[in-house]
Amino acid sequence: MADDNWAQTRQFQERLSRQLSQQPIVGQLSHREVRNSQSQASCREIVQSNCHRVTQLHLVTSSQSQESFRYSASQAAAASYRTAGSPVYSGGCCVLQAQSCWLFSHPSWVCHCLGLFMAFWKKAQSLQQSSKARFSLLFLDQEEYFFEQHLACHISKGNDHSERKIRGSLKVCSKSLIFEPDDINIPIYKIALRDCTRIDEVEDGNTELLFSSHSHRRFSVLFTQVYLIKEQNTVAPYRIERGENRFIFQLEESRKLEDVVQTLHQLQRASYLDKLGDQTAMITAILQSRLARTLFDKNSFQSVSETSNMECEAEMVTPLVSNPGHVCITDKCLYFQPLNGYPKPVVYISLPDIRRIYKRRHMLMPVGLEVFCTENDLCSDIYLKFYNPKDRDGLYYYIAAYLENHLAEQTADCYMLQWQMGHISNYQYLLHLNNLADRSCNDLSQYPVFPWVLSDYTSSELDLNTADTFRDLGKPIGALNKERLERLMMRYHEMPEPKFMYGSHYSSPGYVLFYLVRVAPEHMLCIQNGKFDHADRMFNSIAETWKNCLEGVTDFKELIPEFYGNDWSFLLNSLNLELGKRQGGKLVNDVELPPWAYDPEDFLRKNRDALESSYVSDHLHEWIDLIFGYKQRGSDAVDSHNVFHPVTYEGEVDFNRIEDPDHKIALLTQILEFGQTPKQLFSKPHPKRIFAKSRSVSRSSSQNISLVESPASINEECFEDLTEESKSLAWNNITKFQKENGQKLHKETITSISVSSNGASVFTTSQDSTLKMFSTSQMALQRSISFSNMALSSCIILPGDKTVLCSSWDNNV
């Protein structure tokens, strides 16, 4: 037991040291690591020795110590912590922006690794400019753009008729004007331009001027209502103050006032247009004009020797948000420069750090590109949406040409074979399929979809050895209830073309945030126009949610990956959000778990066990046929009761042929709200799993590995021809070997090794579909080639060392 603790401590020390060697630092340690006393001491020692590198530490308490957390967070500036700035709440964490800081190991504090869960939310939080920045692009309406910001003062009149100046930042957006005060106790004001009746510059001596003593030019905004956001610096529904009112603003740079007023008049005219299509067209013209007048600032290059290969205009996509700007790719880096300079002047990725790139469809159009700097993480490092497919394809090929073996990315058939043979778990396979089907955590209309696998949420004990415990994976959610299906089919047969069986989808932005509202409340407020949903419609109970999916008239939703991950925070109201009161008078708080789950951690663990169970392994291919396979479309979809609205399917809508702008906007809105069906990956029935019996399942935040019974497992029978003396001698000699060198040559498991007759070259094949030649004299990789979309299984060097034979999983040699 002591050896195990020491091994865990060493792993923890190495990981923390690696984190502290990078800039910036976000310290993330698991709950169990910090509870280990050795780990606590190591944590303090390592952080103190690297305190000059620590710029940001996320400290998160356990669910048992919320009182201590709130007290420590509010008192941190006074005594508990030495910090360069006052702490603020940021998505449930106490974030300390500090030049020097200690990570305390008090029992009431634990550092929690967020992992897969809410990866997009983590990224959004990390992109905040500073600890005091409260503004978020989520305050904007959907498809609204943030154009520019200016330091300004909001001028108000006190009770004694004296001027009161509230300093802050004025944000000019395509549909609104937002003022963010520096004082966090004052709410953020959002004025929709459609609610403005007059925007005028106020000159000296003007009779309309409220105040007689001032020395700067100002402008006034007359409006009928204003939204108050983050009152008392807390995440809560927006408050609306109705009635005619006027705000006066004074820019710090008064010479820009005329341009700002002119821009506001232009955007106000767009907001007054009757047709939504005309509004969008005018705003798009303004945006394109601004992009055309600006170029990528090459002063942002990380090296003076960099050469620009391509520049174009694009938008960086995060959940519910698009931020326009300029893209530039050089011989060393990929850059994105936001037009508004938010959340930072430039975002860049070093080309050697890129591991994967994928073309994406965004809003059913082939204009997306997603870039990953990791092998297994679900969330990408940047998601770009281009204004035309040629720019997207051009940038894709620039990066692909740089990446070694990129064009050998594994296909759905390759992952299918790995899953069949038991090399990857059910969880891993579903993640791969979601990724290949254009599902992304940056696009809530295409968020990764996972199945409900259990049907028993009422028993006190969960029996995974009984088929009745599981959901029928051969039917879509809408077909699980026979009576409801009969009513739906009756309506379907009476419906004119185009026909569909279900009025809502199994995955949509609303459903994703229904599950994640407790950790992504601002995203929910964004799609709900500044409000939370009614308390009785919230995610209150696992059992109630499952029951509603079986019986609800319009509820056919599946699950999301977080239900099979390691982080249970989305089940707890750790932010103490006021989510409303239910009809019985009970406040909405933590999610109610099934009787068989002791706590949220146990619930997720048993969910994972269910997903990797023999029953699910035997039937998962049936669900894949419905979501990613041949039952997704055509007569097979009709026979399987699996038909959704045509607009959700790839290729069903050609936006280039739609001339009516209002119709186009309506379709785009429907796609965003309704959700999208995954790209079809298989056109034939998906085969069953061959080796399904899992020995154990190990999970981490970014990678999930299933150790399965392999058909080629080594056992004692391999040595049946050896004498006992030979066996003993062989095993004893093994211990005398010493490791001379180690090289990481492949992304995936190595399948075979061959050495040339003179020992100068080592050839290896791998499941990453590459053959590589390594020089033993130079200790360097000499050649690498890929000639199959599937894994290579073996290689043999023929006599003479001039020819290498390779075989692959697709039965080719």
Disulfide bonds with the S-S distance in Angstrom:
none
